[in-house]
Amino acid sequence: MCGIFGIIGHEDAARLTYFGLYALQHRGQESAGIASWDEREGSCHLHVGMGLVPDVFREEDLKHLTGETAIGHVRYSTTGKPQLRNAQPLLVRVRNGIQLALAHNGNLTNSHALRQELESQGSIFQTTTDSEVIAYHIARERCKVGTAEEAVANAMKKIKGAYSLVISSPRKLIGARDPQGFKPLCIGKRDNAYILTSETCALDTIGATFVRD
């Protein structure tokens, strides 16, 4: 199933993401990962590993994941083998130093065709997941438009299937669901921080309130 979690506007974003992923562990037990954004440094910190959330993250790992924005993922593989290279979040580098991090739950029905199209144009894939197909299309669209949310919206016109996405940049957290809304995604709030997550149990775990689906 995979579980996704994202938070923006909290000084301990990665730690809350850790607890959110722990609550979502039933959605995937193969691998876990967190990407955090430190706006002061202008950098993204990424830590992923195979296994359960408590096994992947140690205290020193969480201390390294600084910043007020973070996204996380627990994986249950459908497309792509259970390998470290397929662990998420995925970090995408776009031109002019722009970076985006992506966590994906779901499946694409046209991923094979989209992948072949990208490969014929020179794209080199590092994973065997359809998540990287989504990331590539968002990255390509980001080169054409002015904002990350526009890039996500344009990429969604090309991908087909059942999915939920959480995408982050240094100053933004973006959530998206397929047009039919097959895969779950909800919004929560804790103090001044906003959260996106697969299930409300993750909100309960960190003391956040449910806003809406």
C-alpha positions as CSV (number, residue, x, y, z in Angstrom):
1,M,0.0,0.0,0.0
2,C,2.8,2.4,1.0
3,G,2.4,5.2,3.5
4,I,3.3,8.8,2.9
5,F,3.7,11.7,5.3
6,G,4.7,15.4,5.0
7,I,4.9,18.3,7.3
8,I,5.8,22.0,6.9
9,G,6.3,24.7,9.5
10,H,7.7,22.8,12.5
11,E,11.2,23.1,13.9
12,D,11.4,19.4,14.5
13,A,9.8,18.3,11.2
14,A,11.9,15.1,10.7
15,R,11.2,13.7,14.2
16,L,7.4,14.2,13.8
17,T,7.7,12.6,10.4
18,Y,9.4,9.6,12.1
19,F,6.5,9.2,14.5
20,G,4.0,9.6,11.6
21,L,5.8,6.9,9.6
22,Y,5.8,4.7,12.7
23,A,2.0,5.0,12.8
24,L,1.8,4.1,9.1
25,Q,4.1,1.1,9.4
26,H,1.2,-1.3,8.6
27,R,1.1,0.2,5.1
28,G,4.6,-0.9,4.2
29,Q,7.4,-2.8,5.9
30,E,10.1,-3.1,3.1
31,S,11.9,0.2,3.5
32,A,11.5,3.7,5.0
33,G,12.9,7.1,4.3
34,I,12.8,10.8,5.3
35,A,13.9,13.9,3.3
36,S,14.1,17.2,5.2
37,W,14.7,20.7,4.0
38,D,16.8,23.2,5.8
39,E,15.9,26.5,4.3
40,R,18.8,28.3,6.1
41,E,21.3,26.0,4.5
42,G,19.4,25.8,1.2
43,S,19.9,22.0,1.2
44,C,17.9,18.8,1.5
45,H,19.0,15.9,3.8
46,L,17.9,12.4,2.9
47,H,18.1,9.2,4.8
48,V,16.6,5.9,3.6
49,G,17.1,2.2,4.5
50,M,15.6,-1.2,4.2
51,G,13.4,-2.6,7.0
52,L,11.1,-1.1,9.6
53,V,11.0,2.5,10.7
54,P,12.8,1.9,14.1
55,D,15.5,-0.1,12.4
56,V,16.2,2.5,9.7
57,F,16.4,5.6,11.9
58,R,18.7,6.1,14.9
59,E,18.9,9.2,17.0
60,E,21.9,10.5,15.1
61,D,20.0,10.1,11.8
62,L,17.1,12.3,13.0
63,K,19.5,15.0,14.3
64,H,21.1,15.2,10.8
65,L,17.6,15.7,9.2
66,T,17.3,19.4,10.1
67,G,14.7,21.9,8.8
68,E,11.1,22.8,9.2
69,T,9.9,20.8,6.2
70,A,10.1,17.0,5.8
71,I,8.4,14.2,3.9
72,G,8.6,10.5,4.6
73,H,7.7,7.1,3.1
74,V,7.2,3.5,4.1
75,R,7.2,1.1,1.1
76,Y,5.1,-1.8,0.1
77,S,6.4,-2.8,-3.3
78,T,4.1,-3.2,-6.3
79,T,6.2,-1.8,-9.2
80,G,9.9,-2.4,-8.6
81,K,11.7,-5.0,-6.5
82,P,12.4,-4.6,-2.8
83,Q,15.8,-3.0,-3.1
84,L,17.5,0.0,-1.5
85,R,17.6,1.9,-4.7
86,N,13.8,1.8,-4.8
87,A,13.4,3.3,-1.4
88,Q,11.7,6.7,-1.1
89,P,11.5,9.6,-0.9
90,L,13.1,10.3,-4.2
91,L,15.2,13.4,-4.6
92,V,15.0,15.2,-8.0
93,R,17.4,17.8,-9.2
94,V,16.1,20.2,-11.7
95,R,18.2,22.9,-13.6
96,N,19.4,26.0,-11.8
97,G,19.9,24.1,-8.6
98,I,16.2,23.5,-8.0
99,Q,15.5,20.3,-6.0
100,L,12.2,18.5,-5.2
101,A,11.6,15.5,-3.0
102,L,8.8,13.1,-3.8
103,A,6.9,10.3,-1.9
104,H,4.4,8.2,-3.8
105,N,1.7,5.7,-2.9
106,G,-0.1,3.9,-5.8
107,N,0.3,2.5,-9.3
108,L,0.3,4.0,-12.8
109,T,-1.4,2.2,-15.6
110,N,0.7,3.9,-18.3
111,S,4.1,3.9,-16.5
112,H,5.7,1.5,-19.1
113,A,4.8,3.7,-22.0
114,L,5.9,6.9,-20.2
115,R,9.2,5.2,-19.2
116,Q,9.9,4.1,-22.8
117,E,9.2,7.7,-24.0
118,L,11.6,9.2,-21.4
119,E,14.3,6.6,-22.2
120,S,14.0,7.3,-25.9
121,Q,14.7,10.9,-25.2
122,G,17.9,10.2,-23.1
123,S,16.6,9.9,-19.6
124,I,18.6,7.5,-17.4
125,F,16.6,5.8,-14.6
126,Q,18.2,4.9,-11.3
127,T,15.3,2.8,-10.0
128,T,12.8,0.3,-11.3
129,T,9.7,2.0,-9.9
130,D,6.9,4.0,-11.5
131,S,7.5,6.7,-8.9
132,E,10.7,7.8,-10.7
133,V,8.6,8.2,-13.9
134,I,6.4,10.6,-12.0
135,A,9.4,12.4,-10.6
136,Y,11.0,12.8,-14.1
137,H,7.8,14.3,-15.5
138,I,7.5,16.8,-12.7
139,A,11.1,17.7,-13.1
140,R,10.6,18.3,-16.9
141,E,7.5,20.4,-16.3
142,R,9.3,22.4,-13.6
143,C,11.8,23.6,-16.3
144,K,8.9,25.0,-18.3
145,V,6.8,26.7,-15.6
146,G,7.3,29.1,-12.7
147,T,6.2,27.1,-9.7
148,A,6.4,23.6,-8.4
149,E,2.7,23.3,-8.0
150,E,2.2,24.1,-11.7
151,A,4.7,21.4,-12.6
152,V,2.9,18.9,-10.5
153,A,-0.5,19.8,-12.1
154,N,0.9,19.5,-15.6
155,A,2.6,16.2,-14.9
156,M,-0.7,14.8,-13.5
157,K,-2.3,15.4,-16.9
158,K,0.1,12.7,-18.3
159,I,0.2,10.1,-15.6
160,K,-2.8,7.7,-15.3
161,G,-3.7,5.4,-12.4
162,A,-4.4,5.4,-8.7
163,Y,-2.0,7.4,-6.6
164,S,-1.3,9.9,-3.9
165,L,1.8,12.2,-3.9
166,V,3.6,14.4,-1.4
167,I,6.1,16.7,-2.9
168,S,8.4,19.1,-1.0
169,S,10.8,21.9,-1.8
170,P,12.6,24.2,0.6
171,R,9.5,26.4,1.1
172,K,6.6,24.3,-0.1
173,L,4.7,21.1,0.7
174,I,2.4,19.9,-2.1
175,G,-0.2,17.1,-1.9
176,A,-1.9,15.5,-4.9
177,R,-4.4,12.6,-5.5
178,D,-5.4,11.0,-8.7
179,P,-8.6,12.5,-10.2
180,Q,-10.8,9.6,-8.9
181,G,-9.3,9.9,-5.4
182,F,-8.6,6.2,-5.1
183,K,-5.6,6.5,-2.8
184,P,-6.1,8.2,0.6
185,L,-4.5,11.5,1.6
186,C,-5.6,13.9,4.3
187,I,-4.7,17.2,5.7
188,G,-3.9,17.9,9.4
189,K,-2.6,20.8,11.5
190,R,-0.5,21.1,14.7
191,D,0.0,24.6,15.9
192,N,1.2,26.5,12.8
193,A,2.4,23.4,11.0
194,Y,0.4,21.6,8.3
195,I,0.6,17.9,7.6
196,L,-0.3,15.6,4.7
197,T,-0.6,11.9,5.4
198,S,-2.1,8.7,4.2
199,E,-4.2,8.1,7.3
200,T,-5.4,10.0,10.3
201,C,-3.7,7.6,12.7
202,A,-0.5,9.5,11.9
203,L,-2.2,12.7,13.0
204,D,-3.3,11.2,16.3
205,T,0.3,10.0,17.0
206,I,1.8,13.5,16.8
207,G,-1.1,15.3,18.4
208,A,-2.3,17.0,15.3
209,T,-5.9,17.7,14.4
210,F,-7.7,16.4,11.2
211,V,-8.7,19.3,8.8
212,R,-10.1,17.4,5.8
213,D,-9.4,14.8,3.1
